[in-house]
């Protein structure tokens, strides 16, 4: 979602030219945040597992967990990405004026993308924190006793650290 922003530039044409150049470079880059790749030992895509937790799943899933074959019949959404980022809103931008200061530094020293890196890192940390609180949503009531026993608890998003540690951010040239 883009917003039009009006700014007053003090410092003459040279400063205005630097700001225009830096903002154009920002407009041509994006901060990507989430599971950016990787697989579990069995070849399952970490991003796919993350999507199943994020959006829920209706399909039956059979998998090996701690040496036991486990069968579950789908599960509801437990958001670790959309809900926390939406709820955080402007927190991703950091303390008031931080992004403006970073863009000013880029104008003084040349484009580095530091503001996008900062926002990406804030988003990454917000997502990772959801794993400490089990995400937004509920665990299915029909979870098998065998699965709870194998896990050692009935808390979602706490099987291990693979998914959580796969959450990262990067700044890339836009399309």
Legacy VTK file of the C-alpha trace (Angstrom):
# vtk DataFile Version 3.0
C-alpha trace
ASCII
DATASET POLYDATA
POINTS 175 float
0.000 0.000 0.000
1.518 3.295 -1.073
0.883 6.676 0.471
1.602 10.056 -1.006
3.744 12.113 1.309
4.424 15.813 1.068
7.722 17.066 2.404
9.392 20.421 2.636
13.041 20.343 1.607
15.515 22.762 3.066
19.072 22.872 1.809
18.814 23.813 -1.827
18.796 21.954 -5.121
21.792 19.765 -4.283
20.094 18.384 -1.164
16.792 17.970 -3.046
18.636 16.019 -5.749
20.211 13.695 -3.136
16.844 13.081 -1.492
15.232 12.342 -4.865
18.030 9.892 -5.737
17.839 8.073 -2.390
14.025 7.865 -2.413
14.113 6.506 -5.977
16.516 3.779 -4.874
14.231 2.939 -1.937
11.285 2.781 -4.325
13.203 0.177 -6.357
13.917 -2.121 -3.398
11.790 -4.248 -1.071
12.224 -5.762 2.371
11.283 -9.454 2.320
10.443 -10.950 5.711
9.428 -14.513 6.553
10.631 -18.025 5.786
12.913 -17.320 2.861
13.814 -20.930 2.096
15.112 -24.183 3.473
13.870 -27.702 4.133
13.548 -30.062 7.060
15.737 -33.190 7.128
12.981 -35.177 5.389
12.883 -32.668 2.496
9.662 -30.917 3.559
9.685 -27.222 2.715
9.939 -25.072 5.849
7.914 -22.379 4.065
5.121 -24.912 3.401
4.966 -25.884 7.090
4.976 -22.189 7.994
2.086 -21.562 5.590
0.102 -24.443 7.084
0.500 -22.934 10.540
-0.247 -19.420 9.281
-3.356 -20.236 7.258
-4.462 -23.576 8.724
-4.973 -26.842 6.922
-7.862 -29.196 6.307
-5.819 -32.065 4.926
-4.887 -35.101 6.938
-1.206 -35.134 7.681
0.890 -38.162 8.602
4.453 -37.563 9.707
7.232 -38.950 11.844
7.677 -37.081 15.101
10.408 -38.150 17.521
10.401 -41.663 16.089
6.608 -42.088 16.161
4.194 -41.980 13.243
1.635 -39.283 13.978
-1.639 -38.591 12.152
-3.542 -35.335 12.547
-6.695 -34.212 10.745
-5.910 -30.633 9.839
-5.623 -27.684 12.158
-6.797 -24.082 12.329
-4.758 -21.004 11.554
-2.210 -19.982 14.185
-0.796 -16.799 12.738
2.849 -16.057 13.398
3.155 -13.539 10.522
0.016 -11.703 9.297
-1.663 -11.019 12.640
1.443 -9.925 14.584
2.656 -7.652 11.778
-0.782 -6.103 11.335
-1.168 -5.703 15.102
2.301 -4.167 15.407
1.526 -1.561 12.757
3.887 1.354 13.107
6.107 -0.465 15.634
7.838 -1.968 12.615
9.023 1.516 11.771
10.663 1.827 15.189
10.679 4.813 17.449
9.284 8.056 16.074
11.520 9.653 13.491
13.927 6.687 13.178
13.206 5.985 9.496
13.531 9.695 8.660
16.951 9.756 10.377
18.091 6.703 8.424
16.995 8.199 5.111
18.813 11.426 6.029
21.978 9.364 6.640
21.547 7.764 3.224
21.255 11.242 1.703
24.466 12.327 3.393
26.516 9.165 2.701
24.848 7.463 -0.267
22.127 4.822 -0.465
22.606 1.838 1.861
19.013 0.659 2.296
19.441 0.876 6.060
15.797 1.891 6.635
14.495 -1.191 4.785
16.970 -3.409 6.649
15.773 -1.911 9.933
12.090 -2.492 9.103
12.868 -6.046 7.919
14.708 -6.870 11.122
11.862 -5.448 13.234
9.359 -7.593 11.309
11.557 -10.671 11.713
11.783 -10.216 15.472
8.020 -9.640 15.804
7.370 -12.901 13.956
9.889 -14.855 16.017
8.295 -13.603 19.250
5.044 -15.327 18.260
6.737 -18.687 18.757
7.254 -17.844 22.411
3.514 -17.177 22.844
2.262 -20.015 20.577
0.994 -17.707 17.835
-2.417 -16.202 17.288
-5.087 -18.906 17.149
-6.002 -22.144 18.837
-4.712 -25.683 18.797
-7.273 -28.237 17.610
-9.238 -30.057 20.274
-9.008 -33.290 18.256
-5.217 -33.561 18.556
-4.375 -37.187 19.227
-3.125 -38.253 22.631
-0.163 -39.898 20.862
0.848 -36.560 19.375
0.596 -34.752 22.715
2.630 -37.536 24.319
5.287 -37.391 21.588
5.493 -33.598 21.775
5.507 -33.545 25.542
3.002 -30.658 25.524
-0.062 -29.450 23.650
1.271 -26.014 22.737
1.342 -25.032 19.037
4.443 -23.708 17.276
6.763 -25.210 19.884
7.956 -28.463 18.302
11.463 -27.161 17.765
13.299 -24.096 16.637
13.637 -24.915 12.931
10.653 -22.893 11.706
11.309 -19.989 14.068
15.009 -19.856 13.186
14.187 -19.942 9.467
12.440 -16.570 9.694
14.721 -13.948 8.213
14.697 -10.704 6.294
16.508 -9.392 3.264
16.453 -6.322 1.079
16.159 -7.085 -2.627
15.736 -5.110 -5.822
12.038 -4.792 -6.610
10.374 -6.239 -9.673
LINES 1 176
175 0 1 2 3 4 5 6 7 8 9 10 11 12 13 14 15 16 17 18 19 20 21 22 23 24 25 26 27 28 29 30 31 32 33 34 35 36 37 38 39 40 41 42 43 44 45 46 47 48 49 50 51 52 53 54 55 56 57 58 59 60 61 62 63 64 65 66 67 68 69 70 71 72 73 74 75 76 77 78 79 80 81 82 83 84 85 86 87 88 89 90 91 92 93 94 95 96 97 98 99 100 101 102 103 104 105 106 107 108 109 110 111 112 113 114 115 116 117 118 119 120 121 122 123 124 125 126 127 128 129 130 131 132 133 134 135 136 137 138 139 140 141 142 143 144 145 146 147 148 149 150 151 152 153 154 155 156 157 158 159 160 161 162 163 164 165 166 167 168 169 170 171 172 173 174
